[in-house]
Amino acid sequence: MKIEAPVATDVMEELIDFWHSVFENCNEDLRSVLGGAECEDSRDIIYLVRREHKLAATCHLTLSRSNPELGGPWGSWILPGPDMADRGQKSPNIR
């Protein structure tokens, strides 16, 4: 599933909770980014993978609107959730 900022509040909270469970902290500035505060300057695109209606992995891309030739996405990550890591389903893109 693909979503783009601004995202609905319930989805925002679900993402922040998910990222907090993986990173053990979460930057509170993400609320404003996901809420659309930077939409004029950049696109924040989030891809979600769900397993049994529960978040299993995410990929967050931040793309510059003014300078798209910077070489592709920046500020991005591909993140399998704790449940995925336990089953050895880590993305091949994560090193």
C-alpha positions as CSV (number, residue, x, y, z in Angstrom):
1,M,0.0,0.0,0.0
2,K,1.3,3.5,-0.9
3,I,0.4,6.6,1.1
4,E,1.7,10.2,0.9
5,A,1.8,13.0,3.4
6,P,-0.4,14.3,4.7
7,V,-1.6,11.1,6.2
8,A,-4.6,10.4,8.4
9,T,-4.0,10.8,12.1
10,D,-4.8,7.1,12.9
11,V,-2.3,5.9,10.3
12,M,0.3,8.4,11.5
13,E,0.0,7.1,15.1
14,E,0.2,3.5,13.8
15,L,3.4,4.3,11.9
16,I,5.0,6.2,14.8
17,D,4.2,3.3,17.2
18,F,5.6,0.8,14.6
19,W,8.8,2.8,14.1
20,H,9.2,3.2,17.9
21,S,8.9,-0.5,18.4
22,V,11.8,-1.1,15.9
23,F,14.0,1.9,16.7
24,E,13.1,2.1,20.4
25,N,12.6,5.8,20.0
26,C,10.9,7.9,17.3
27,N,11.6,11.4,16.3
28,E,8.5,13.5,17.3
29,D,9.2,15.8,14.3
30,L,7.8,13.0,12.1
31,R,4.3,14.0,13.2
32,S,4.6,17.3,11.5
33,V,6.3,15.7,8.4
34,L,3.6,13.1,8.1
35,G,0.9,15.7,8.8
36,G,2.1,17.6,5.6
37,A,4.2,20.4,7.1
38,E,6.9,19.9,4.4
39,C,4.6,19.2,1.4
40,E,5.6,22.4,-0.3
41,D,9.3,21.4,-0.4
42,S,9.2,17.7,-0.5
43,R,7.1,14.6,-1.0
44,D,7.0,12.0,1.8
45,I,5.9,8.7,0.5
46,I,5.4,5.7,2.7
47,Y,4.9,2.1,1.4
48,L,3.3,-0.2,3.9
49,V,3.2,-4.0,4.1
50,R,0.6,-5.6,6.2
51,R,0.3,-9.1,7.5
52,E,-3.0,-10.1,9.0
53,H,-4.0,-6.4,9.1
54,K,-0.9,-5.5,11.1
55,L,2.0,-3.4,9.9
56,A,4.9,-5.7,9.0
57,A,7.3,-3.4,7.1
58,T,7.5,0.1,5.8
59,C,9.6,2.1,3.4
60,H,9.7,5.9,3.8
61,L,10.9,8.0,0.9
62,T,11.5,11.8,1.0
63,L,11.8,13.3,-2.4
64,S,12.8,16.9,-3.1
65,R,10.3,18.9,-5.2
66,S,12.7,21.6,-6.2
67,N,15.7,19.4,-7.2
68,P,14.6,15.9,-8.2
69,E,17.9,15.3,-10.0
70,L,19.7,14.9,-6.7
71,G,20.1,11.2,-7.4
72,G,16.9,9.7,-6.2
73,P,15.3,9.3,-2.9
74,W,16.9,10.6,0.3
75,G,15.9,10.3,3.8
76,S,14.6,6.8,3.1
77,W,14.5,3.5,4.9
78,I,13.2,0.0,4.3
79,L,12.1,-1.4,7.7
80,P,10.9,-4.9,8.5
81,G,9.0,-5.0,11.8
82,P,10.1,-7.1,14.7
83,D,7.8,-10.0,13.7
84,M,9.3,-10.2,10.2
85,A,12.9,-10.2,11.6
86,D,12.1,-13.2,13.8
87,R,11.1,-15.2,10.7
88,G,14.1,-14.3,8.7
89,Q,12.1,-12.2,6.1
90,K,14.5,-9.3,6.1
91,S,14.6,-7.2,3.0
92,P,17.6,-7.9,0.8
93,N,18.1,-4.2,0.6
94,I,18.9,-3.9,4.3
95,R,22.6,-4.3,5.1
